[in-house]
Amino acid sequence: MFRRRGVARLLSCVWVLVAFTPAAFGQSSAASRLPVLASEEDFNSARGELFLASPSSFAVSSIEALGDSDSDSDLKSNPDSALTSSDPIPIGKVRPFPGLPDTLPPVGDRFHISQDCAAGALSGKNCKFHWWPALGEQVEDLVVETSWNLAQNSWVRYNTFHGNFWHNYWLSVEGFRFNRWCDNNPVYDDYVGHPMMGAISMDIFIQNDPRGMSLELENSRAYWHSRLRALLWSTVYSAEWKVGPVSEASFGATGRDLYFDKSSNRFTNGTGSVGLVVTPALGWVWSVGEDLIDQHIIRRIETKSSNPLYLFSIQFLNPCRGFSNLLRFKAPWYRDSRDVSRFRINANNSGD
């Protein structure tokens, strides 16, 4: 009955990425950018290491240096002499660029806040989870999933728009087989489509959690706690997708009727606990896997070009993250842990 549903979910990321490509190209890869008025050599020497160090903590010292440099009385009083001085630059200080204003635009404020929250150095309102943006993005994802099921499956449309909607919904919930693992859906539906859905839900949580949004893959308490919180969010969404008010049980009445499935040669109502477990569990594995690919592959190949088509194409290595970025109206290649454009410039200038 729902044999093609797995293909739909597998292609949903690709479909939406392509559909939103024009809007994605108009998105900036960073919330703010520094004016480059100095020579290329000065830019490289002062900021070349800004986004080339180890993950998640790679920019702390350098960005803090930029923020602290304009508070140094000696540099503010005579910046030109600081540039020409042969004395070594003290640790934590960066000489200002000639022609730049005394007050630099904020760089990496969200990154700083996220890093401080993750380290426990900051608490309170700045570290609280962004509930409304997260719920809004999750609703967008839910609308895409539901719309896709309605568009590509005639049985889903028929069961949704024939009969009493809420009566059919309650019958479907009552008929859900929690005591049975298999739901008789194709393997690629249960073990590819559902994990991707779980990974997208996890990404939505992570990108709205100041304590985890800037963390890349690392063996740290902050990282694993962040991903476990995202796993809980994905688990709740998985339950909603199966038996919630906007779910397969309501739009499609899955679980209401028995039908004969030719692939399994048995009667089934299309329900089972596999989706409730696999969606968050393998979604967690998928999400961590995308973190691994992003750290060791995408970070390297994104330095080759700043062409939006190129940056867009390599995001198929992180399809769920690219899709979740679009849900918050960011370019698919956007990263909370680094400025992709600046990373490319610095890597190229450094000769890597």
C-alpha positions as a printed Julia matrix, in Angstrom:
352×3 Matrix{Float64}:
   0.0     0.0    0.0
   2.73    2.39   0.95
   5.53    0.75  -0.97
   6.7     3.97  -2.61
   6.76    5.94   0.62
  10.37    5.06   1.35
  11.49    6.42  -2.02
   9.56    9.59  -1.29
  11.32   10.13   2.01
  14.7     9.27   0.54
  14.23   11.89  -2.17
  12.49   14.5   -0.04
  15.76   16.16   0.96
  16.9    16.35  -2.67
  13.51   17.58  -3.86
  13.27   20.44  -1.39
  16.93   21.4   -1.87
  16.36   21.79  -5.59
  13.05   23.58  -5.08
  14.63   26.16  -2.8
  17.87   26.58  -4.72
  17.11   30.16  -5.92
  16.32   31.25  -2.37
  19.35   29.42  -1.02
  21.7    31.28  -3.33
  20.42   34.57  -1.93
  21.32   33.56   1.62
  24.57   34.71   3.14
  26.86   32.04   4.5
  27.48   34.18   7.57
  25.37   36.53   9.64
  27.94   39.31   9.33
  31.15   39.95   7.43
  34.2    42.04   8.16
  35.17   44.75   5.65
  38.45   43.77   4.01
  40.32   47.02   3.57
  43.8    45.78   4.31
  46.15   44.08   1.92
  45.85   40.36   1.32
  49.07   39.76   3.24
  47.8    41.63   6.31
  44.48   39.81   6.11
  46.16   36.44   5.93
  48.7    37.1    8.65
  46.18   38.47  11.13
  43.26   36.17  10.43
  44.74   33.28   8.54
  44.39   30.96  11.49
  40.89   32.12  12.33
  39.07   29.13  10.87
  41.82   26.57  10.39
  42.37   25.15  13.88
  40.74   22.19  15.58
  36.95   21.74  15.42
  34.57   23.65  17.73
  37.38   25.44  19.55
  39.19   26.51  16.41
  38.24   30.18  16.51
  38.11   30.97  20.22
  41.52   32.56  20.7
  41.62   34.33  17.34
  38.1    35.73  17.46
  38.57   36.82  21.07
  41.72   38.54  19.96
  39.75   40.51  17.4
  37.23   41.5   20.02
  39.91   42.47  22.54
  42.16   44.35  20.15
  40.08   47.52  20.1
  40.08   47.61  23.9
  43.87   47.89  24.09
  44.69   51.5   24.88
  48.09   51.47  23.18
  46.73   50.13  19.92
  43.79   52.51  19.92
  45.98   55.52  20.58
  48.52   54.73  17.87
  47.45   51.91  15.56
  49.93   52.77  12.81
  52.89   52.43  15.12
  51.56   49.08  16.26
  51.51   47.86  12.7
  55.07   48.94  12.01
  56.5    47.85  15.33
  58.88   44.95  15.31
  57.88   43.86  18.8
  56.09   40.52  18.95
  52.33   40.64  19.32
  51.26   39.65  22.84
  49.14   36.54  23.13
  45.49   37.46  22.91
  46.14   40.67  20.96
  45.86   41.31  17.24
  47.05   44.51  15.63
  44.22   46.46  13.97
  44.08   46.79  10.23
  44.85   50.19   8.71
  41.73   52.09   7.69
  39.32   49.99   9.76
  37.0    51.76  12.21
  37.73   51.59  15.91
  34.6    49.54  16.51
  34.55   46.41  14.38
  31.26   44.74  13.42
  30.42   41.8   15.66
  32.01   38.6   14.38
  30.95   35.2   15.54
  28.73   36.45  18.39
  26.51   33.38  18.11
  29.6    31.22  17.94
  31.03   32.84  21.09
  27.77   32.45  22.98
  27.41   28.83  21.91
  30.99   28.0   22.88
  30.61   29.66  26.29
  27.3    27.87  26.88
  28.81   24.53  25.92
  31.77   25.11  28.26
  29.53   26.17  31.14
  31.06   29.66  31.23
  27.72   31.26  30.32
  24.21   30.52  31.49
  20.82   32.14  31.61
  18.76   33.51  28.76
  21.56   33.34  26.16
  21.87   29.58  26.61
  18.17   28.75  26.59
  16.79   26.61  23.81
  15.06   28.56  21.01
  11.65   26.95  21.3
   9.59   28.96  18.83
  12.08   28.82  15.91
  12.59   25.1   16.54
   8.88   24.36  16.64
   8.33   26.45  13.52
  11.03   24.58  11.6
   9.7    21.23  12.8
   6.22   22.18  11.6
   7.7    23.08   8.2
   9.3    19.63   8.06
   6.02   18.02   9.08
   4.13   19.89   6.36
   6.66   18.76   3.73
   6.43   15.12   4.86
   2.63   15.13   4.96
   2.27   16.97   1.66
   4.61   14.5   -0.02
   2.59   11.53   1.21
  -0.62   13.12   0.0
   0.87   14.03  -3.38
   2.42   10.69  -4.27
  -0.03    8.14  -2.81
  -3.63    7.88  -3.96
  -4.59    5.63  -1.01
  -3.4     8.26   1.45
  -5.51   10.89  -0.3
  -8.55    8.63  -0.42
  -8.39    7.62   3.26
  -7.78   11.23   4.31
 -10.66   12.88   2.48
 -13.31   10.16   2.73
 -15.22    9.64   5.95
 -14.96   11.45   9.27
 -11.38   12.65   9.67
 -11.14   12.46  13.47
 -13.15    9.25  13.73
 -10.77    7.58  11.27
  -7.83    9.0   13.23
  -8.93    7.46  16.53
  -9.59    4.11  14.84
  -6.07    4.24  13.41
  -4.5     4.98  16.79
  -6.45    2.14  18.39
  -5.29   -0.2   15.63
  -1.59    0.64  15.95
   0.34   -2.56  16.67
   2.82   -1.57  19.37
   3.49   -5.24  20.16
   4.74   -5.97  16.63
   8.12   -4.87  15.24
   7.62   -5.07  11.48
   5.14   -2.78   9.75
   5.51   -4.6    6.41
   6.9    -1.54   4.67
   9.93   -1.87   2.36
  13.36   -2.11   3.97
  14.56    1.14   2.4
  11.52    2.89   3.87
  12.15    1.71   7.43
  15.95    1.75   7.44
  16.81    4.66   5.12
  13.84    7.0    4.87
  12.98    7.0    8.56
  16.59    7.52   9.77
  16.87   10.51   7.42
  13.68   11.92   8.91
  15.12   11.42  12.4
  18.41   13.09  11.44
  16.57   16.14  10.07
  14.64   16.43  13.31
  17.89   16.21  15.28
  19.47   18.93  13.13
  16.49   21.17  13.81
  17.08   20.78  17.53
  20.84   21.26  17.31
  20.66   24.45  15.26
  18.35   25.98  17.87
  20.34   24.85  20.91
  23.03   27.42  21.88
  24.82   24.73  23.89
  25.35   22.55  20.83
  24.94   24.49  17.59
  28.65   25.36  17.21
  30.0    21.95  18.22
  31.51   19.73  15.56
  32.29   16.06  16.06
  34.5    15.63  19.12
  34.77   13.29  22.06
  33.56   15.72  24.7
  30.81   15.77  27.28
  29.26   18.89  25.74
  29.04   17.29  22.28
  27.5    13.99  23.38
  25.05   15.68  25.74
  23.98   17.95  22.89
  23.33   14.99  20.6
  21.48   13.08  23.31
  19.15   16.03  23.84
  18.58   16.07  20.09
  17.85   12.33  20.22
  15.09   12.98  22.77
  13.59   15.65  20.49
  13.69   13.26  17.54
  12.03   10.52  19.61
   9.1    12.79  20.44
   8.75   13.81  16.79
   8.86   10.17  15.69
   5.92    9.37  17.97
   4.02   12.39  16.64
   4.62   11.28  13.06
   3.2     7.84  13.76
   0.25    8.51  16.08
   0.04   12.29  16.55
  -2.72   14.65  15.35
  -0.76   15.34  12.14
   0.63   11.91  11.32
   0.27    8.79   9.25
  -2.61    7.86  11.52
  -4.57   11.03  10.68
  -3.47   11.76   7.08
  -3.89    8.35   5.47
  -5.57    6.49   8.36
  -2.68    4.04   8.64
  -3.67    1.35  11.12
  -7.41    1.55  10.57
  -7.83   -1.21   7.99
  -6.3    -4.59   7.29
  -5.1    -5.28   3.76
  -3.16   -8.05   2.04
   0.46   -7.16   1.38
   1.85   -9.15  -1.57
   5.51   -8.51  -0.68
   5.17  -10.12   2.75
   2.34  -12.46   1.74
   0.29  -11.59   4.81
  -2.44   -9.3    6.07
  -1.28   -6.1    7.75
  -2.52   -2.65   8.67
   0.84   -0.99   7.96
   1.83   -0.35  11.57
   4.57   -1.62  13.86
   7.03   -0.32  16.42
   9.94   -0.29  13.96
   9.3     3.32  12.97
   9.07    4.51  16.57
  12.49    3.02  17.36
  14.47    3.24  14.12
  13.6     6.86  13.3
  15.36    8.36  16.36
  17.96    5.61  16.92
  19.33    5.31  13.38
  18.61    9.0   12.88
  21.12    9.66  15.66
  23.66    7.47  13.87
  22.95    9.27  10.58
  23.36   12.69  12.21
  26.69   11.79  13.82
  27.77   10.3   10.49
  27.03   13.61   8.76
  29.1    15.36  11.46
  31.96   13.0   10.61
  31.65   13.62   6.86
  31.38   17.36   7.39
  34.51   17.46   9.52
  36.78   15.26   7.41
  35.47   15.71   3.85
  33.28   18.78   3.38
  35.6    21.08   5.35
  38.36   20.22   2.87
  36.55   20.23  -0.44
  34.53   23.4    0.29
  37.83   25.33   0.05
  38.09   24.61  -3.67
  35.47   27.11  -4.8
  33.01   29.69  -3.54
  30.6    29.09  -6.43
  27.11   28.56  -4.99
  26.45   25.68  -7.38
  29.62   23.95  -6.18
  28.84   24.54  -2.5
  25.28   23.37  -3.12
  26.38   20.19  -4.87
  28.71   19.01  -2.11
  25.9    19.32   0.43
  24.51   16.07  -0.93
  27.14   14.56   1.36
  25.14   16.15   4.2
  21.6    16.05   2.74
  19.72   16.2    6.03
  21.74   19.13   7.32
  21.28   20.96   4.02
  17.53   20.42   4.22
  17.33   21.57   7.85
  19.28   24.71   6.9
  16.64   25.53   4.3
  13.97   25.16   6.97
  15.55   28.12   8.78
  16.02   30.0    5.48
  19.78   29.55   5.36
  21.87   28.33   2.45
  22.36   24.53   2.5
  26.1    24.99   3.07
  25.63   27.28   6.09
  27.44   26.2    9.26
  27.09   27.56  12.79
  30.63   26.41  13.54
  32.4    28.29  10.75
  32.07   30.91   8.04
  32.31   28.92   4.83
  33.39   31.88   2.65
  36.05   33.08   5.06
  37.29   29.53   5.57
  37.76   29.2    1.81
  39.72   32.49   1.54
  42.0    31.74   4.45
  42.7    28.18   3.34
  43.6    29.35  -0.15
  45.79   32.19   1.1
  47.61   29.88   3.45
  48.58   27.65   0.57
  46.62   24.6    1.74
